[in-house]
Amino acid sequence: MSGMDQLRRKSLHRGVLSLDLDDSFPDDTIQMLQSPTIRRQNLRNASTLDTTASINENSLMDVSILQGEASKFYNQSNASECVEPTESLVQAFYNVFETYNDGQSAFDAVKEFHEVCKTLSQSVKNNKVLENWLIDEKNTWHLVETLYGDRLNYEYDEEMPMELMLSEKEVMLDVFNRDSVTRQCQLVVDWLEQAEAEKKEQSQKLQAQHFSDKTVCWENTLYQIQQKDNLAYTSGVALVTEIDPDAPLRQQKHIHSLDLEDERLLLSQILSHIRCGQLDLAQQLCEHCGQQWRAATLEGWRLYHNPNLTKESENGVLEPVEGNPNRDIWKVAAWRMSEDNRLPQATRTTYAALCGHLQQMLPSMVTWADWLWAHLRAMIDVRIEEEIRERVDKQYIEMPNSYWANKMSLTQIFAALASSPLPKIRAEHAEDFPTVQRALILDDMVTLYATLAAWARQHADLKFQKSPLLLRFSAHLVLILKQLGKEENESCAQHAAEVLKIYSKYVISTKKPEIIISYISQLPQKEQVEALAVYLENITDPDLKAHCLILANNAQLDVEKAARQVVVSIRERPVPITALNPKDEYYAKIQALDWLVVCPTQSSEALWHANALVRQFVAKGELDLARMTYAKIPQDTLHHIVQQGELLNDDENTMPRHSAAMREYLSLQHYLVFCF
């Protein structure tokens, strides 16, 4: 192959970003295109094109855990028709809660809340504030499902004897079985990794495989080494003369600038895969880019296990051995690599994550979730390593003292995040969802309920854009925790009632009686009556009044008591001096009697309040209004009072009240008849 043909091959090897070289180009032009600066600029310009065609059917970005059906409670096709997405969320969450409101389906409701947020977040890309909120909320519902699914459903034998284990893997499995803190911390790590994987799935960043076919490592460096006598232009720095992984450090020389930039992209993506819990994908990427040796170095952390030592083989066939028998040697080597300042930061962080070196992970961690992930990984690593070294019959190489200092409690970890030297981390630590997530991880219900109640008070007047979102989330989190039995004391119950009361007032703006009364029914009984009365007080349509009473009765609310409270509130409401037409206020007082007269058991109350209104109208000389008031009272009211035994069987305190009401009614009726 001629030098020109080889050069053409080098310029075409990058798939969709290849340069179309024609034989009509002069040789010096082709050599110029091989220049690192010009070629890289061409690649950068081309990277703005659609690169999806370069990802084959085995795309490394295919995350199976993200696949699933959209929520049946939210129809994405209707999202654009919604005047306000927050209103559609209220309706969707109500539908979920009504479907799974039997006290036994809390986790089903949580899954649906997660799906509702996920579905809507994909349809509001033009509203980044709402999209980010929904993503954070979706992740929080997933955390609730993950943690409390384990806390309430995981069964293990705390009395199980701690026998001497034969392998590192068996020790690890036993620790996760009996140590709920370590197990749940690992669940949080898995949760953080899945959330990061979903976030990465939505991004459109350049990937290392976009710039490389499956080929050898450092191909530009190799090409210049092989063709150094035939190239008109070469790199301006001293290049390595050998291609093994240690050559740059051993020779104190560089690789080609193009390879160096590709290397940085590769290392960054490897670290990204590790952060997403995608070690297998990181190794596949290394192999794809011709760095099989690097893929092998990412394998050394695996715990050793020989199943043939504990069970007999079938037909003389031995099972494969798992893990690394020299894991301790690899771990010390990885620890030292993570502290080697000559290596790129991404490389150091990658090995630090695999060996539990917290201090070397943190420089690459840029968010609160990253910091939490790093601390938990280090903490779990130390807990497992400590158990292994105590229970496995083997002499291990000692780890540095700073490694064992990472054995922290969850409280210490969150204190470290709160006091981070990075202002961004400290600020995120105090934000809404990290605050909730922290309380959920710590299982600190007292703090969580108090925080939710404080937020509800702060956002009750809806003065912030996120207020409706926060009120809805807080109310449903409280409802789910109550179903899970996590309302641990009277303080939690009071704060829960406060959150639900404020949310029930907010949903009145939906003007949907089914939703309003459903959430009112979740309040304590005393608050139920008050909240229902506040809602009913502003209803004037007769048909809607009847519908609301039916809904409230079906929800087992104290309809009679609420109706009495509505009538008292409206009757005692003062008429403004500046009212243009005071009679409109009087008509409202008369119409309020409808809440009582529709129910025969409320006959005596209806009569009592009608008398009070008539006295007021007579004193003002408004006899027409007085007659209109008594026209609201059914003719058989007195008969109902007597027939139901309200007069005969009531106690001595209520008997005079009913008797006086009937006598006053008859007297005022006669007065109105004879007054002209």
ChimeraX attribute file (.defattr): number of C-alpha atoms within 10 A of each C-alpha:
attribute: neighborCount
match mode: 1-to-1
recipient: residues
	/A:1	6
	/A:2	7
	/A:3	11
	/A:4	14
	/A:5	11
	/A:6	13
	/A:7	19
	/A:8	21
	/A:9	14
	/A:10	16
	/A:11	19
	/A:12	15
	/A:13	16
	/A:14	18
	/A:15	16
	/A:16	18
	/A:17	21
	/A:18	17
	/A:19	19
	/A:20	8
	/A:21	15
	/A:22	9
	/A:23	10
	/A:24	6
	/A:25	9
	/A:26	9
	/A:27	11
	/A:28	11
	/A:29	10
	/A:30	17
	/A:31	16
	/A:32	14
	/A:33	18
	/A:34	21
	/A:35	16
	/A:36	18
	/A:37	13
	/A:38	12
	/A:39	16
	/A:40	16
	/A:41	12
	/A:42	15
	/A:43	16
	/A:44	13
	/A:45	11
	/A:46	15
	/A:47	16
	/A:48	9
	/A:49	10
	/A:50	10
	/A:51	16
	/A:52	11
	/A:53	10
	/A:54	16
	/A:55	14
	/A:56	8
	/A:57	8
	/A:58	7
	/A:59	12
	/A:60	17
	/A:61	16
	/A:62	13
	/A:63	14
	/A:64	7
	/A:65	9
	/A:66	12
	/A:67	8
	/A:68	8
	/A:69	8
	/A:70	17
	/A:71	20
	/A:72	14
	/A:73	19
	/A:74	24
	/A:75	14
	/A:76	17
	/A:77	8
	/A:78	10
	/A:79	17
	/A:80	11
	/A:81	10
	/A:82	10
	/A:83	9
	/A:84	10
	/A:85	17
	/A:86	16
	/A:87	16
	/A:88	18
	/A:89	21
	/A:90	17
	/A:91	18
	/A:92	20
	/A:93	23
	/A:94	20
	/A:95	17
	/A:96	21
	/A:97	23
	/A:98	13
	/A:99	13
	/A:100	17
	/A:101	14
	/A:102	10
	/A:103	13
	/A:104	11
	/A:105	15
	/A:106	20
	/A:107	21
	/A:108	15
	/A:109	23
	/A:110	24
	/A:111	17
	/A:112	25
	/A:113	26
	/A:114	23
	/A:115	22
	/A:116	24
	/A:117	25
	/A:118	21
	/A:119	23
	/A:120	23
	/A:121	20
	/A:122	15
	/A:123	16
	/A:124	17
	/A:125	12
	/A:126	9
	/A:127	10
	/A:128	11
	/A:129	12
	/A:130	19
	/A:131	19
	/A:132	14
	/A:133	18
	/A:134	22
	/A:135	20
	/A:136	18
	/A:137	21
	/A:138	23
	/A:139	22
	/A:140	22
	/A:141	22
	/A:142	19
	/A:143	21
	/A:144	20
	/A:145	19
	/A:146	17
	/A:147	20
	/A:148	19
	/A:149	13
	/A:150	15
	/A:151	13
	/A:152	10
	/A:153	9
	/A:154	10
	/A:155	10
	/A:156	12
	/A:157	8
	/A:158	9
	/A:159	7
	/A:160	10
	/A:161	7
	/A:162	11
	/A:163	9
	/A:164	12
	/A:165	16
	/A:166	19
	/A:167	21
	/A:168	26
	/A:169	19
	/A:170	19
	/A:171	25
	/A:172	17
	/A:173	12
	/A:174	17
	/A:175	19
	/A:176	18
	/A:177	17
	/A:178	17
	/A:179	12
	/A:180	15
	/A:181	16
	/A:182	19
	/A:183	18
	/A:184	18
	/A:185	20
	/A:186	19
	/A:187	16
	/A:188	21
	/A:189	23
	/A:190	16
	/A:191	21
	/A:192	20
	/A:193	22
	/A:194	20
	/A:195	21
	/A:196	18
	/A:197	23
	/A:198	17
	/A:199	12
	/A:200	16
	/A:201	14
	/A:202	10
	/A:203	8
	/A:204	10
	/A:205	10
	/A:206	14
	/A:207	18
	/A:208	22
	/A:209	22
	/A:210	17
	/A:211	20
	/A:212	19
	/A:213	15
	/A:214	14
	/A:215	13
	/A:216	16
	/A:217	21
	/A:218	22
	/A:219	19
	/A:220	19
	/A:221	23
	/A:222	20
	/A:223	15
	/A:224	18
	/A:225	16
	/A:226	11
	/A:227	14
	/A:228	13
	/A:229	9
	/A:230	11
	/A:231	13
	/A:232	12
	/A:233	14
	/A:234	19
	/A:235	16
	/A:236	8
	/A:237	11
	/A:238	12
	/A:239	21
	/A:240	20
	/A:241	17
	/A:242	14
	/A:243	16
	/A:244	12
	/A:245	13
	/A:246	10
	/A:247	16
	/A:248	16
	/A:249	12
	/A:250	10
	/A:251	12
	/A:252	11
	/A:253	13
	/A:254	18
	/A:255	24
	/A:256	23
	/A:257	19
	/A:258	19
	/A:259	18
	/A:260	15
	/A:261	14
	/A:262	19
	/A:263	18
	/A:264	17
	/A:265	17
	/A:266	22
	/A:267	22
	/A:268	20
	/A:269	22
	/A:270	25
	/A:271	23
	/A:272	20
	/A:273	24
	/A:274	23
	/A:275	22
	/A:276	23
	/A:277	19
	/A:278	19
	/A:279	18
	/A:280	15
	/A:281	20
	/A:282	24
	/A:283	23
	/A:284	16
	/A:285	24
	/A:286	25
	/A:287	19
	/A:288	19
	/A:289	23
	/A:290	19
	/A:291	18
	/A:292	16
	/A:293	13
	/A:294	15
	/A:295	21
	/A:296	12
	/A:297	13
	/A:298	20
	/A:299	17
	/A:300	21
	/A:301	20
	/A:302	16
	/A:303	21
	/A:304	19
	/A:305	19
	/A:306	19
	/A:307	17
	/A:308	13
	/A:309	10
	/A:310	9
	/A:311	10
	/A:312	12
	/A:313	12
	/A:314	8
	/A:315	6
	/A:316	7
	/A:317	9
	/A:318	13
	/A:319	13
	/A:320	10
	/A:321	12
	/A:322	13
	/A:323	17
	/A:324	17
	/A:325	18
	/A:326	15
	/A:327	19
	/A:328	20
	/A:329	17
	/A:330	18
	/A:331	20
	/A:332	16
	/A:333	13
	/A:334	25
	/A:335	23
	/A:336	16
	/A:337	18
	/A:338	27
	/A:339	17
	/A:340	13
	/A:341	9
	/A:342	10
	/A:343	12
	/A:344	14
	/A:345	20
	/A:346	22
	/A:347	18
	/A:348	26
	/A:349	27
	/A:350	26
	/A:351	26
	/A:352	25
	/A:353	26
	/A:354	22
	/A:355	25
	/A:356	26
	/A:357	30
	/A:358	22
	/A:359	18
	/A:360	20
	/A:361	25
	/A:362	18
	/A:363	13
	/A:364	16
	/A:365	17
	/A:366	12
	/A:367	15
	/A:368	21
	/A:369	20
	/A:370	19
	/A:371	23
	/A:372	21
	/A:373	25
	/A:374	24
	/A:375	29
	/A:376	25
	/A:377	22
	/A:378	25
	/A:379	27
	/A:380	21
	/A:381	22
	/A:382	21
	/A:383	17
	/A:384	19
	/A:385	19
	/A:386	13
	/A:387	15
	/A:388	23
	/A:389	15
	/A:390	12
	/A:391	16
	/A:392	16
	/A:393	13
	/A:394	11
	/A:395	8
	/A:396	13
	/A:397	12
	/A:398	10
	/A:399	14
	/A:400	11
	/A:401	8
	/A:402	11
	/A:403	18
	/A:404	18
	/A:405	12
	/A:406	22
	/A:407	19
	/A:408	16
	/A:409	12
	/A:410	18
	/A:411	11
	/A:412	12
	/A:413	17
	/A:414	17
	/A:415	12
	/A:416	15
	/A:417	20
	/A:418	18
	/A:419	12
	/A:420	16
	/A:421	10
	/A:422	13
	/A:423	11
	/A:424	12
	/A:425	20
	/A:426	17
	/A:427	13
	/A:428	17
	/A:429	23
	/A:430	13
	/A:431	10
	/A:432	16
	/A:433	17
	/A:434	16
	/A:435	16
	/A:436	21
	/A:437	19
	/A:438	17
	/A:439	17
	/A:440	18
	/A:441	18
	/A:442	15
	/A:443	15
	/A:444	14
	/A:445	18
	/A:446	18
	/A:447	17
	/A:448	22
	/A:449	27
	/A:450	18
	/A:451	17
	/A:452	25
	/A:453	25
	/A:454	15
	/A:455	17
	/A:456	26
	/A:457	14
	/A:458	14
	/A:459	20
	/A:460	19
	/A:461	12
	/A:462	16
	/A:463	10
	/A:464	12
	/A:465	11
	/A:466	14
	/A:467	19
	/A:468	23
	/A:469	21
	/A:470	21
	/A:471	27
	/A:472	23
	/A:473	20
	/A:474	23
	/A:475	23
	/A:476	21
	/A:477	20
	/A:478	24
	/A:479	23
	/A:480	21
	/A:481	18
	/A:482	17
	/A:483	17
	/A:484	17
	/A:485	10
	/A:486	18
	/A:487	21
	/A:488	13
	/A:489	10
	/A:490	10
	/A:491	15
	/A:492	21
	/A:493	18
	/A:494	15
	/A:495	22
	/A:496	26
	/A:497	22
	/A:498	23
	/A:499	28
	/A:500	27
	/A:501	23
	/A:502	20
	/A:503	25
	/A:504	27
	/A:505	17
	/A:506	18
	/A:507	22
	/A:508	15
	/A:509	10
	/A:510	12
	/A:511	10
	/A:512	12
	/A:513	19
	/A:514	14
	/A:515	19
	/A:516	25
	/A:517	25
	/A:518	18
	/A:519	24
	/A:520	26
	/A:521	21
	/A:522	18
	/A:523	20
	/A:524	16
	/A:525	13
	/A:526	9
	/A:527	17
	/A:528	23
	/A:529	23
	/A:530	17
	/A:531	22
	/A:532	27
	/A:533	20
	/A:534	17
	/A:535	20
	/A:536	21
	/A:537	18
	/A:538	13
	/A:539	13
	/A:540	13
	/A:541	10
	/A:542	12
	/A:543	9
	/A:544	13
	/A:545	18
	/A:546	14
	/A:547	14
	/A:548	22
	/A:549	21
	/A:550	13
	/A:551	17
	/A:552	22
	/A:553	14
	/A:554	12
	/A:555	17
	/A:556	10
	/A:557	20
	/A:558	16
	/A:559	24
	/A:560	18
	/A:561	15
	/A:562	24
	/A:563	25
	/A:564	20
	/A:565	20
	/A:566	24
	/A:567	26
	/A:568	15
	/A:569	16
	/A:570	19
	/A:571	21
	/A:572	10
	/A:573	12
	/A:574	9
	/A:575	14
	/A:576	10
	/A:577	8
	/A:578	7
	/A:579	10
	/A:580	8
	/A:581	11
	/A:582	12
	/A:583	13
	/A:584	12
	/A:585	17
	/A:586	20
	/A:587	13
	/A:588	14
	/A:589	22
	/A:590	24
	/A:591	18
	/A:592	27
	/A:593	26
	/A:594	19
	/A:595	24
	/A:596	26
	/A:597	19
	/A:598	16
	/A:599	13
	/A:600	16
	/A:601	16
	/A:602	20
	/A:603	23
	/A:604	24
	/A:605	21
	/A:606	26
	/A:607	26
	/A:608	18
	/A:609	22
	/A:610	25
	/A:611	22
	/A:612	14
	/A:613	21
	/A:614	25
	/A:615	17
	/A:616	15
	/A:617	18
	/A:618	17
	/A:619	10
	/A:620	11
	/A:621	11
	/A:622	15
	/A:623	19
	/A:624	13
	/A:625	20
	/A:626	23
	/A:627	17
	/A:628	14
	/A:629	22
	/A:630	21
	/A:631	12
	/A:632	18
	/A:633	19
	/A:634	15
	/A:635	10
	/A:636	10
	/A:637	19
	/A:638	18
	/A:639	10
	/A:640	17
	/A:641	22
	/A:642	15
	/A:643	11
	/A:644	13
	/A:645	10
	/A:646	18
	/A:647	18
	/A:648	12
	/A:649	11
	/A:650	12
	/A:651	10
	/A:652	10
	/A:653	8
	/A:654	12
	/A:655	15
	/A:656	13
	/A:657	13
	/A:658	22
	/A:659	16
	/A:660	11
	/A:661	22
	/A:662	19
	/A:663	11
	/A:664	17
	/A:665	20
	/A:666	12
	/A:667	11
	/A:668	18
	/A:669	16
	/A:670	11
	/A:671	13
	/A:672	16
	/A:673	9
	/A:674	7
	/A:675	7
	/A:676	7
